[in-house]
Amino acid sequence: MNCSCVICWVRLQATHNIIATDCGHIFHNKCLNEWIERSPTCPECRKDVNSTQIRRLYINFTNDDTIQDDPAVLQEQIDKLQYLTRFQESQIQTLTTQKKNYELRINALDRDLITQAKEVRKLDVVVFALEDQLKGHKAACDERKYYLEQTVKLKGELDSCRNFLSLEQTAAEHYKSMALKHEMTISQNNARIDKLQEQLALSEAKYMTKLQEAESLQHMLARAKTPVTTSTINNDSILMSTLPDLDDIRLDQSPSRSEPAFPFNLVIKSRENKENEPMHNSNMFSFFKRKSSTPEYGQPNKRLMVIILLLFCFEKNFA
């Protein structure tokens, strides 16, 4: 029996590892395994085949070389080989066409790959730029967050400062009002001081005037106590003529009705009052009357009485 593997077209021998599929076709084990790796179908009938459906065959071959092949069998083998050749040629053409198509597709895919690679490189550049921008935006966000926190903190401090400033303004207004009051008080006190200074100046001038008048009157009183002579009488007549009338003497303050006409007690030094006893107002005119009625030198001492009255009036005015 002459059999061959339709995959490799090698005659099957007893030393070969022969296998068969479920559809009944026999092949070399190695050839069928390689075929199944490319296409899991039967090379003869194209039925689906897997490794579990393969069985090993054990065939006994005779070694009779004298047997000649039958021409019909040989013709059948030739027809089969021609059919397989045509089939293989058609498959070759199909595969060649597929190869060309695949090559064209591969070329197109290569061009697309090159284009995509260029796009990828461009996108990589864009990605790097975007990553840099992202880092910058992240840093800006962190900085913004920091400044936002600082703004919130400063806002709180600003509110505290505003509250403190409002309190300071309230205190300042209070102190300002107090200062205005003090200024008004100071201005009033300054006005009063100026007025008092003016009054003091007037009083000092008045005091100096009265002091001069008092010194003049004391000098005149001292002269009045000296013994009377002719020249003295003449001088007295001149003095009486120069002195103003008693009715013309005006006091700054008129005595009240409840007070006596002479509210001051005088101390008159004379030879009749050697002890310098004070003379009250009730005894004033009796003293003057006694002095005028019993003169020391035989006539009334009018000059002494006038001087005493003038001193009294001066002291009342000065007081």
NORCORSUL-V469354 format. One line per field, one symbol per residue. burial: b if it has 9 or more other ideal C-beta (glycine too) atoms within 8 Angstrom, else e. Layout:
burial = ???
This chain:
burial = eeeebbbeeeebeeeeebbbbebebbbbbebbebbbeeeeebbeeebebeeeebebeeeeeeeeeeeeeeeebbeeeeeebeebeeeeeeeeeeeeeeeeeeeeeeeeeeeeeeeeeeeeeeeeeeeeeeeeeeeeeeeeeeeeeeeeeeeeeeeeeeeeeeeeeeeeeeeeeeeeeeeeeeeeeeeeeeeeeeeeeeeeeeeeeebeebeebbeebeebbebbeeebeeebbebbeebbeeeeeeeebebeeebeeeeeebebebeeeeeebeeeeebebeebeebbebbbeebeeeeebbbbbbbbbbbbbbbbbee
